[in-house]
């Protein structure tokens, strides 16, 4: 639709040739703005909607660009042959894409109407009415569930988790999209077998869940905090080792029922 093509939004990156964040080879569009402030966030430049300046390799770099759907799709369309061969397509990420609901909807709808598969990487942190408008245009929902304890969730992310868990159930019940649950495994936050089993049990109770991903914490975004003049509060925390991740994978499998569990993805 012509109106969708002129819809404007704010992005901070477009990554082509990704083999993560959805099926096949994908182009990931990163939208600016997020409602959470996760201590471990590897894209701190995504958190604020405002356009920012970040020092990268000693030079200032503008983070944030206002674009139309038509402009984004010019880049997305370049890799159509790869999508066709691999079942890939467009993935929206962030930040939290639902912070720009009109832009996200217009992007997903345009991609679907052009025959591309669509995916959304999101925490489901919005009113369900917003999510419901997007679901008919979405092939895959990659939904973060970080912790089952509301107080601990708020301590580490700045927000409680009730809305996100409620939306997870509603998305699953809708049956409109392939749902995968993704768990960032963060030492001192959710890296015990008990905490992973609790998430896996919740996942097992959801309908239509394809798989459960355990995503090990990494510190690849640490330099960005310095570039933004912010403190990285987890600099003393080491990523979980392979043995630890395998133990947590076993814990997830023991509680996830028939849901496929994996490390990474």
C-alpha positions as CSV (number, residue, x, y, z in Angstrom):
1,X,0.0,0.0,0.0
2,X,1.3,3.4,-1.0
3,X,0.6,4.9,2.5
4,X,2.8,2.2,4.1
5,X,5.7,3.1,1.8
6,X,5.7,6.7,3.1
7,X,5.5,5.8,6.8
8,X,8.5,7.1,8.6
9,X,10.5,5.6,11.4
10,X,13.9,5.8,13.1
11,X,16.5,3.1,12.7
12,X,20.1,2.8,13.8
13,X,21.4,-0.1,11.5
14,X,20.5,-2.5,8.8
15,X,22.4,-5.8,8.8
16,X,22.4,-8.0,5.6
17,X,23.2,-11.6,5.2
18,X,22.3,-12.7,8.8
19,X,21.7,-16.4,9.4
20,X,20.3,-15.7,12.9
21,X,17.1,-14.0,14.0
22,X,14.8,-16.0,11.8
23,X,14.8,-18.7,9.1
24,X,17.2,-18.6,6.2
25,X,19.3,-15.6,5.2
26,X,17.8,-12.4,6.5
27,X,18.1,-8.6,6.5
28,X,17.7,-7.2,10.0
29,X,16.4,-3.7,10.5
30,X,17.2,-2.3,13.9
31,X,14.7,0.2,15.2
32,X,15.6,2.8,17.8
33,X,13.9,3.0,21.1
34,X,13.4,0.6,24.0
35,X,11.3,0.5,27.2
36,X,13.8,-1.6,29.1
37,X,17.3,-0.9,30.4
38,X,18.8,-4.3,30.6
39,X,22.1,-4.2,32.4
40,X,23.7,-6.5,29.8
41,X,22.3,-4.8,26.7
42,X,24.7,-5.3,23.7
43,X,23.0,-2.4,21.8
44,X,22.9,0.5,24.2
45,X,22.6,2.8,21.3
46,X,19.2,1.3,20.7
47,X,17.7,2.3,24.0
48,X,17.0,6.0,23.5
49,X,14.8,7.1,20.7
50,X,16.7,10.3,20.3
51,X,19.5,10.5,17.7
52,X,22.8,10.3,19.5
53,X,26.5,10.6,18.9
54,X,28.7,7.7,19.8
55,X,32.5,7.6,19.7
56,X,33.6,4.6,17.5
57,X,37.3,4.0,17.1
58,X,38.1,7.5,18.2
59,X,35.7,9.2,15.8
60,X,32.2,10.6,16.4
61,X,29.4,8.6,14.7
62,X,25.7,9.7,14.4
63,X,23.4,6.9,15.7
64,X,19.9,7.1,14.4
65,X,18.4,7.9,11.0
66,X,14.9,8.8,10.0
67,X,13.8,6.8,7.0
68,X,10.7,5.8,5.1
69,X,9.5,2.2,4.6
70,X,10.3,2.7,0.9
71,X,13.9,3.6,1.6
72,X,14.3,0.6,3.9
73,X,12.8,-1.8,1.4
74,X,15.3,-0.7,-1.3
75,X,18.0,-2.3,0.9
76,X,15.9,-5.3,1.8
77,X,15.0,-6.1,-1.8
78,X,18.7,-6.3,-2.8
79,X,18.9,-9.8,-1.4
80,X,15.7,-11.3,-2.7
81,X,17.5,-14.1,-4.5
82,X,19.0,-15.3,-1.2
83,X,15.6,-15.1,0.5
84,X,14.0,-17.2,-2.2
85,X,16.7,-19.9,-1.9
86,X,16.8,-20.1,1.8
87,X,13.3,-19.1,3.0
88,X,14.8,-15.9,4.5
89,X,13.4,-12.4,4.5
90,X,13.0,-9.3,6.8
91,X,13.6,-9.3,10.5
92,X,12.8,-6.3,12.8
93,X,14.9,-5.9,15.9
94,X,16.0,-3.1,18.2
95,X,15.7,-1.8,20.8
96,X,12.0,-2.8,21.0
97,X,10.3,-2.6,17.6
98,X,6.9,-2.2,19.3
99,X,8.0,1.3,20.5
100,X,7.5,2.3,16.8
101,X,4.3,0.4,16.1
102,X,3.1,2.2,13.0
103,X,6.5,1.9,11.3
104,X,6.9,-1.7,12.3
105,X,3.5,-2.6,11.0
106,X,4.1,-0.8,7.7
107,X,7.4,-2.6,7.2
108,X,6.1,-6.0,7.9
109,X,3.0,-5.5,5.8
110,X,5.0,-4.2,2.9
111,X,7.4,-7.2,3.1
112,X,4.6,-9.7,3.3
113,X,2.7,-8.2,0.3
114,X,5.9,-8.4,-1.7
115,X,6.2,-12.1,-0.9
116,X,9.0,-12.0,1.7
117,X,8.9,-13.8,5.0
118,X,8.9,-11.7,8.1
119,X,10.2,-12.0,11.7
120,X,10.1,-9.9,14.8
121,X,12.7,-10.0,17.6
122,X,10.8,-8.5,20.6
123,X,10.1,-8.6,24.3
124,X,6.4,-8.2,23.7
125,X,6.5,-5.0,25.9
126,X,3.5,-3.2,24.6
127,X,-0.3,-3.2,24.8
128,X,-1.6,-6.4,23.2
129,X,-3.8,-4.3,20.8
130,X,-0.5,-3.1,19.2
131,X,0.8,-6.7,18.9
132,X,-2.5,-8.0,17.5
133,X,-2.3,-5.6,14.5
134,X,1.2,-7.0,13.6
135,X,0.5,-10.7,14.0
136,X,-1.3,-11.2,10.7
137,X,1.8,-10.0,8.9
138,X,4.3,-11.9,10.9
139,X,5.7,-15.4,10.1
140,X,8.0,-15.7,13.1
141,X,7.9,-14.1,16.6
142,X,11.2,-14.4,18.4
143,X,10.0,-13.5,21.9
144,X,12.4,-12.8,24.8
145,X,11.5,-14.2,28.2
146,X,14.2,-13.2,30.6
147,X,13.0,-14.3,34.1
148,X,9.9,-15.5,35.8
149,X,10.4,-13.5,39.0
150,X,8.9,-9.9,38.6
151,X,11.1,-8.3,41.3
152,X,14.4,-9.7,39.9
153,X,13.3,-8.8,36.3
154,X,12.7,-5.2,37.4
155,X,16.0,-5.1,39.3
156,X,18.0,-6.1,36.2
157,X,15.9,-4.5,33.4
158,X,14.1,-1.6,35.0
159,X,10.7,-3.1,34.4
160,X,8.6,-5.9,35.8
161,X,7.6,-8.8,33.6
162,X,3.8,-9.3,34.0
163,X,2.8,-7.6,30.8
164,X,5.4,-9.5,28.7
165,X,4.3,-12.9,30.2
166,X,0.7,-12.1,29.6
167,X,1.4,-11.1,26.0
168,X,3.4,-14.3,25.5
169,X,0.3,-16.3,26.3
170,X,-1.9,-14.2,24.1
171,X,0.5,-14.5,21.1
172,X,0.7,-18.2,21.6
173,X,-3.0,-18.6,21.9
174,X,-3.6,-16.6,18.6
175,X,-1.9,-19.3,16.5
176,X,-1.2,-16.6,14.0
177,X,2.6,-16.8,14.0
178,X,5.4,-19.3,14.6
179,X,6.5,-18.5,18.2
180,X,10.0,-19.1,19.5
181,X,11.1,-18.2,23.1
182,X,14.5,-16.7,23.5
183,X,16.3,-16.5,26.9
184,X,19.5,-14.4,27.3
185,X,21.5,-16.4,29.8
186,X,23.0,-13.8,32.1
187,X,25.3,-14.7,35.1
188,X,24.0,-13.4,38.4
189,X,20.5,-12.9,36.8
190,X,19.1,-16.1,35.5
191,X,21.9,-18.7,35.1
192,X,20.8,-21.3,37.6
193,X,19.1,-24.5,36.6
194,X,16.1,-23.6,38.7
195,X,15.6,-20.3,36.9
196,X,15.9,-21.8,33.5
197,X,13.5,-24.6,34.4
198,X,11.0,-22.1,35.5
199,X,11.1,-20.4,32.1
200,X,11.0,-23.7,30.4
201,X,7.9,-24.8,32.4
202,X,6.1,-21.6,31.4
203,X,7.1,-22.2,27.8
204,X,5.8,-25.7,27.9
205,X,2.4,-24.4,29.0
206,X,2.2,-22.1,25.9
207,X,0.5,-23.2,22.7
208,X,2.2,-23.3,19.3
209,X,5.8,-22.7,20.6
210,X,8.4,-23.9,18.0
211,X,11.5,-23.9,20.2
212,X,13.3,-22.5,23.2
213,X,16.7,-20.8,22.6
214,X,19.3,-20.2,25.3
215,X,21.5,-17.3,24.3
216,X,24.7,-17.0,26.2
217,X,25.7,-13.6,27.6
218,X,28.6,-11.9,25.8
219,X,30.4,-8.6,26.3
220,X,30.7,-7.6,22.6
221,X,28.8,-4.3,23.2
222,X,30.9,-3.2,26.1
223,X,32.9,-0.6,24.1
224,X,29.7,1.1,23.0
225,X,29.0,2.2,26.6
226,X,32.3,4.1,26.7
227,X,31.5,5.5,23.3
228,X,28.2,6.8,24.6
229,X,29.7,8.1,27.8
230,X,27.8,5.6,29.9
231,X,29.0,3.1,32.5
232,X,28.8,-0.6,31.8
233,X,27.7,-2.1,35.1
234,X,28.5,-5.8,34.2
235,X,32.2,-5.4,33.3
236,X,33.1,-7.8,36.1
237,X,30.7,-10.6,34.8
238,X,32.2,-13.4,32.7
239,X,30.2,-15.1,30.0
240,X,29.0,-18.6,30.9
241,X,31.2,-21.5,29.7
242,X,30.2,-24.3,27.5
243,X,29.8,-26.8,30.3
244,X,27.5,-24.3,32.2
245,X,25.4,-23.8,29.0
246,X,25.1,-27.6,28.5
247,X,23.9,-27.9,32.1
248,X,21.3,-25.2,31.6
249,X,20.2,-26.8,28.3
250,X,19.6,-30.1,30.2
251,X,17.6,-28.2,32.7
252,X,15.5,-26.6,30.0
253,X,14.9,-29.9,28.3
254,X,13.8,-31.5,31.6
255,X,11.0,-28.9,31.9
256,X,10.0,-27.9,28.4
257,X,7.8,-30.8,27.5
258,X,7.9,-31.4,23.8
259,X,9.4,-28.0,22.9
260,X,12.7,-28.2,21.1
261,X,15.6,-26.6,23.1
262,X,18.9,-25.3,21.8
263,X,21.8,-23.1,22.6
264,X,22.1,-20.1,20.3
265,X,20.0,-19.0,17.3
